[in-house]
Amino acid sequence: MMQLPNNITRVTGGDGGEVYLIAGREGAAVVDAGMIFCGAQVVRNIKAVLGAQPLDFVLVSHTHYDHVGGIPILRRAWPELTVIGEAHGKRTLQKSSAQRLIRELSQTAADMFGGEMPDYDVSEMTIDEVVRDGDIIDLGNVQIEIVKTPGHTKCSLSFFLRNESILFTSETTGVPDENGVEPSYLTGFKDTLDSIKRCRDLHPKCIITPHYGLVSGEFAKNYWDMAQKSMISSRDFILRLHREGYDKQDIIKRYAKKFRSEQSLSQQPIEAFEMNAGHTIDVVIREFSERD
């Protein structure tokens, strides 16, 4: 099985939100911040690796609660921390509706996993620096290239360590488990296909995905094909039910039964899954029903 380089460490603090630390000679960054109720453990895990070295950056793959929740806790541990993300994501985190939803889903997840929901101010959960496609985050001996991969959200970013040929994918390319890849497109089907192709064309030797981690062996070789096949299968399933006259709530129930993985069942509150499934259904109907 492929092993991660010594300067990349999984520092996840609990179920539901993966966090990876990338340590360079001139800086350190985490990819995402995980759930807020896991934040204290994430801080302890990072300090166990970095010691007195500060954490410099949080790289936000997108602005969902299970990826940005821990930002306030990381800020308190490292006040000079810079949170990096996409422009649409920065605007999203400034909206009261998004702030309210993040708080509600974070509380639901804390209750589900038996965690304690810490208090925080919404001003702590912000993006400080906006990056664009092709920008480089320089950690000295490690350069992290920003790769826009919309489809799961409009603000989805992947992060490519070109010299090491390591790709941290966004959730746009799907959420793998031991049985395959769960589709995860919420804002655009075509955008997601384009993002999968873009990631494939980078030819990464190592793939690290949200909610799963390191993809290796035969799974890695087939990952992009599996992600694309899963998307197409879900689209066709939704369109068939829509044409047969099922309403949205019926489609959500049938979609969950067919496509919700065991990993999702154990790690994602049903409220979050059904909300995401609703967005996926809207995308498919919007992009394809007009072609009928």
C-alpha positions as CSV (number, residue, x, y, z in Angstrom):
1,M,0.0,0.0,0.0
2,M,1.2,3.5,-0.8
3,Q,2.4,5.5,2.2
4,L,2.2,9.2,2.7
5,P,5.4,11.3,2.7
6,N,6.7,12.1,6.2
7,N,5.7,15.7,5.9
8,I,2.0,14.9,5.4
9,T,0.1,13.7,8.4
10,R,-3.6,12.9,9.0
11,V,-4.6,15.1,12.0
12,T,-8.3,14.5,11.9
13,G,-9.9,15.0,15.3
14,G,-13.0,12.7,14.9
15,D,-15.6,11.3,12.6
16,G,-17.1,13.3,9.8
17,G,-14.4,15.8,8.7
18,E,-10.9,14.9,7.5
19,V,-7.9,17.2,8.2
20,Y,-4.4,16.7,6.8
21,L,-1.3,18.6,7.8
22,I,1.4,19.6,5.2
23,A,4.6,20.6,6.9
24,G,7.3,22.5,4.9
25,R,10.6,24.1,5.8
26,E,9.1,27.6,5.7
27,G,5.5,27.0,6.8
28,A,2.7,24.6,7.6
29,A,-0.8,24.2,6.3
30,V,-3.9,22.1,6.9
31,V,-6.3,21.0,4.2
32,D,-9.7,21.8,5.8
33,A,-10.5,22.2,9.5
34,G,-13.0,19.5,10.2
35,M,-16.0,19.7,12.5
36,I,-16.0,22.4,15.2
37,F,-16.6,20.0,18.0
38,C,-13.4,18.1,16.9
39,G,-11.4,21.3,16.8
40,A,-9.6,20.9,20.2
41,Q,-8.4,17.4,19.2
42,V,-7.3,18.7,15.8
43,V,-5.2,21.3,17.6
44,R,-3.6,18.7,19.9
45,N,-2.8,16.5,16.9
46,I,-1.2,19.3,15.0
47,K,0.9,20.4,18.0
48,A,2.1,16.8,18.4
49,V,3.6,17.0,14.9
50,L,4.7,20.7,14.7
51,G,5.8,21.3,18.3
52,A,6.6,25.0,18.7
53,Q,6.3,25.6,14.9
54,P,3.2,27.6,14.1
55,L,0.4,26.6,11.8
56,D,0.3,29.2,9.0
57,F,-2.6,28.3,6.7
58,V,-5.9,26.6,6.5
59,L,-6.7,25.6,2.9
60,V,-10.5,25.5,2.6
61,S,-11.7,23.0,0.0
62,H,-15.2,24.4,0.3
63,T,-17.4,26.1,2.9
64,H,-19.6,23.3,4.3
65,Y,-19.9,22.9,8.0
66,D,-17.8,19.7,8.2
67,H,-14.8,21.4,6.4
68,V,-14.8,24.9,8.0
69,G,-16.2,24.2,11.4
70,G,-12.9,23.9,13.2
71,I,-11.5,27.3,11.9
72,P,-12.4,29.3,15.1
73,I,-10.7,26.7,17.3
74,L,-7.5,26.8,15.1
75,R,-7.5,30.6,15.1
76,R,-7.5,30.6,18.9
77,A,-4.5,28.3,19.0
78,W,-2.6,30.2,16.3
79,P,-3.9,33.9,16.1
80,E,-1.7,34.7,13.1
81,L,-3.3,31.9,11.1
82,T,-4.4,32.8,7.5
83,V,-7.5,31.0,6.1
84,I,-7.3,30.6,2.3
85,G,-10.2,29.9,0.0
86,E,-12.1,30.8,-3.1
87,A,-13.9,34.2,-3.7
88,H,-17.4,32.7,-3.7
89,G,-16.7,30.8,-0.5
90,K,-15.6,34.0,1.2
91,R,-18.9,35.6,0.2
92,T,-20.8,32.6,1.4
93,L,-19.3,32.7,4.9
94,Q,-20.4,36.3,5.1
95,K,-24.1,35.5,4.6
96,S,-26.3,35.2,7.7
97,S,-28.2,32.3,6.2
98,A,-25.0,30.3,5.7
99,Q,-23.7,31.1,9.1
100,R,-27.0,29.9,10.6
101,L,-27.0,26.7,8.6
102,I,-23.4,25.9,9.6
103,R,-24.2,26.4,13.3
104,E,-27.3,24.2,13.0
105,L,-25.6,21.4,11.2
106,S,-22.6,21.6,13.5
107,Q,-24.9,21.2,16.5
108,T,-26.7,18.3,14.9
109,A,-23.4,16.5,14.2
110,A,-22.1,17.2,17.7
111,D,-25.3,15.6,19.1
112,M,-25.0,12.6,16.7
113,F,-21.4,11.9,17.7
114,G,-21.6,12.8,21.4
115,G,-19.4,15.8,21.0
116,E,-19.5,19.2,22.8
117,M,-20.4,22.2,20.6
118,P,-18.1,25.1,21.6
119,D,-19.3,28.7,21.4
120,Y,-17.8,30.8,18.7
121,D,-18.3,34.1,16.9
122,V,-19.2,34.0,13.2
123,S,-16.3,36.5,12.6
124,E,-13.9,33.7,13.5
125,M,-15.2,31.5,10.7
126,T,-14.0,33.6,7.7
127,I,-11.7,33.3,4.7
128,D,-8.9,35.8,5.0
129,E,-7.2,35.4,1.6
130,V,-8.8,34.7,-1.7
131,V,-6.9,32.5,-4.2
132,R,-7.5,31.8,-7.9
133,D,-6.9,28.8,-10.1
134,G,-3.1,28.3,-10.6
135,D,-2.0,30.3,-7.5
136,I,0.8,28.7,-5.4
137,I,1.0,28.5,-1.7
138,D,4.7,28.3,-0.9
139,L,5.9,26.4,2.2
140,G,9.5,26.5,1.2
141,N,10.3,23.0,0.0
142,V,6.6,22.4,-0.8
143,Q,4.6,24.3,-3.3
144,I,0.8,23.8,-3.3
145,E,-1.0,24.6,-6.5
146,I,-4.7,25.8,-6.4
147,V,-6.9,23.8,-8.7
148,K,-10.5,25.0,-9.1
149,T,-12.9,22.1,-9.2
150,P,-16.5,23.4,-9.0
151,G,-19.4,21.0,-9.0
152,H,-19.9,20.0,-5.4
153,T,-20.0,23.7,-4.6
154,K,-19.2,26.8,-6.7
155,C,-16.2,27.4,-4.4
156,S,-14.7,23.9,-4.4
157,L,-10.9,23.8,-4.6
158,S,-8.4,20.9,-4.9
159,F,-4.8,21.2,-3.9
160,F,-1.9,19.7,-6.0
161,L,1.6,19.2,-4.8
162,R,3.1,19.1,-8.3
163,N,6.6,18.0,-7.4
164,E,5.4,15.2,-5.2
165,S,2.5,14.4,-7.6
166,I,0.0,14.4,-4.7
167,L,-3.6,15.6,-5.2
168,F,-6.0,16.6,-2.4
169,T,-9.3,16.4,-4.2
170,S,-12.3,18.4,-3.4
171,E,-15.6,16.6,-2.7
172,T,-16.6,17.4,-6.3
173,T,-15.0,14.2,-7.5
174,G,-17.1,12.1,-5.1
175,V,-16.7,10.5,-1.7
176,P,-15.2,7.0,-1.9
177,D,-15.7,4.1,0.4
178,E,-14.7,0.5,0.2
179,N,-17.4,-0.2,-2.4
180,G,-17.0,2.6,-4.8
181,V,-17.6,6.4,-5.1
182,E,-20.6,8.2,-3.8
183,P,-21.6,11.0,-6.2
184,S,-21.4,14.5,-4.6
185,Y,-22.4,17.2,-7.1
186,L,-24.6,19.9,-5.8
187,T,-24.2,22.9,-8.1
188,G,-23.4,21.5,-11.5
189,F,-23.3,18.1,-13.4
190,K,-21.2,19.4,-16.3
191,D,-18.9,21.3,-14.0
192,T,-18.3,18.1,-12.1
193,L,-17.5,16.1,-15.2
194,D,-15.1,18.8,-16.2
195,S,-13.5,18.8,-12.7
196,I,-13.0,15.1,-12.8
197,K,-11.3,15.3,-16.2
198,R,-9.1,18.1,-14.9
199,C,-8.0,16.1,-11.9
200,R,-7.4,13.0,-14.1
201,D,-5.3,15.0,-16.5
202,L,-2.9,16.0,-13.6
203,H,-2.0,12.3,-13.4
204,P,-1.4,12.3,-9.7
205,K,0.5,9.4,-8.2
206,C,-1.3,9.9,-4.9
207,I,-4.9,10.8,-4.3
208,I,-6.2,12.0,-0.9
209,T,-10.0,12.5,-0.7
210,P,-12.4,14.1,1.8
211,H,-14.1,11.7,4.2
212,Y,-11.9,8.8,3.1
213,G,-8.3,9.8,2.9
214,L,-5.6,8.1,0.9
215,V,-6.8,6.3,-2.2
216,S,-4.2,3.7,-3.2
217,G,-3.6,0.5,-5.3
218,E,-6.2,-0.6,-7.9
219,F,-8.7,1.8,-6.4
220,A,-6.5,4.7,-7.3
221,K,-6.0,3.4,-10.8
222,N,-9.7,3.2,-11.4
223,Y,-10.8,6.2,-9.2
224,W,-11.6,8.7,-12.0
225,D,-13.6,6.2,-14.0
226,M,-15.5,5.1,-10.9
227,A,-16.3,8.8,-10.0
228,Q,-17.6,9.5,-13.5
229,K,-19.6,6.3,-13.7
230,S,-21.2,7.0,-10.3
231,M,-22.2,10.5,-11.4
232,I,-23.8,9.3,-14.6
233,S,-25.6,6.5,-12.8
234,S,-27.1,8.9,-10.3
235,R,-28.1,11.3,-13.0
236,D,-29.9,8.6,-15.0
237,F,-31.6,7.3,-11.8
238,I,-32.9,10.8,-11.0
239,L,-34.1,11.5,-14.5
240,R,-36.0,8.2,-14.7
241,L,-37.9,8.9,-11.5
242,H,-38.6,12.5,-12.5
243,R,-40.0,11.3,-15.9
244,E,-42.1,8.7,-14.0
245,G,-43.7,11.5,-12.1
246,Y,-42.2,11.1,-8.6
247,D,-42.0,14.3,-6.6
248,K,-38.8,15.6,-5.1
249,Q,-39.3,14.1,-1.6
250,D,-40.0,10.7,-3.1
251,I,-36.9,10.9,-5.2
252,I,-34.8,11.9,-2.2
253,K,-35.9,8.8,-0.3
254,R,-35.2,6.5,-3.2
255,Y,-31.9,8.3,-4.0
256,A,-30.8,7.8,-0.3
257,K,-31.6,4.1,-0.5
258,K,-29.6,3.5,-3.6
259,F,-26.7,5.9,-3.3
260,R,-26.1,6.6,0.4
261,S,-23.0,4.6,1.5
262,E,-22.3,2.9,4.8
263,Q,-19.7,5.6,5.5
264,S,-22.3,8.3,4.9
265,L,-24.7,6.5,7.2
266,S,-22.2,6.5,10.0
267,Q,-20.6,10.0,9.5
268,Q,-23.2,12.3,8.0
269,P,-26.5,13.5,9.7
270,I,-29.5,12.5,7.7
271,E,-30.5,16.2,7.5
272,A,-27.3,17.1,5.7
273,F,-27.5,14.1,3.3
274,E,-31.1,14.9,2.4
275,M,-30.4,18.6,1.9
276,N,-27.5,17.7,-0.4
277,A,-29.6,15.1,-2.3
278,G,-32.2,17.8,-2.9
279,H,-29.6,20.0,-4.5
280,T,-28.3,17.1,-6.7
281,I,-31.9,16.4,-7.9
282,D,-32.4,20.1,-8.7
283,V,-29.1,20.2,-10.7
284,V,-30.1,17.1,-12.8
285,I,-33.6,18.4,-13.5
286,R,-32.3,21.9,-14.4
287,E,-29.5,20.7,-16.7
288,F,-31.3,17.8,-18.4
289,S,-35.0,18.0,-18.2
290,E,-35.1,20.8,-20.8
291,R,-33.5,18.4,-23.3
292,D,-36.3,15.9,-23.2
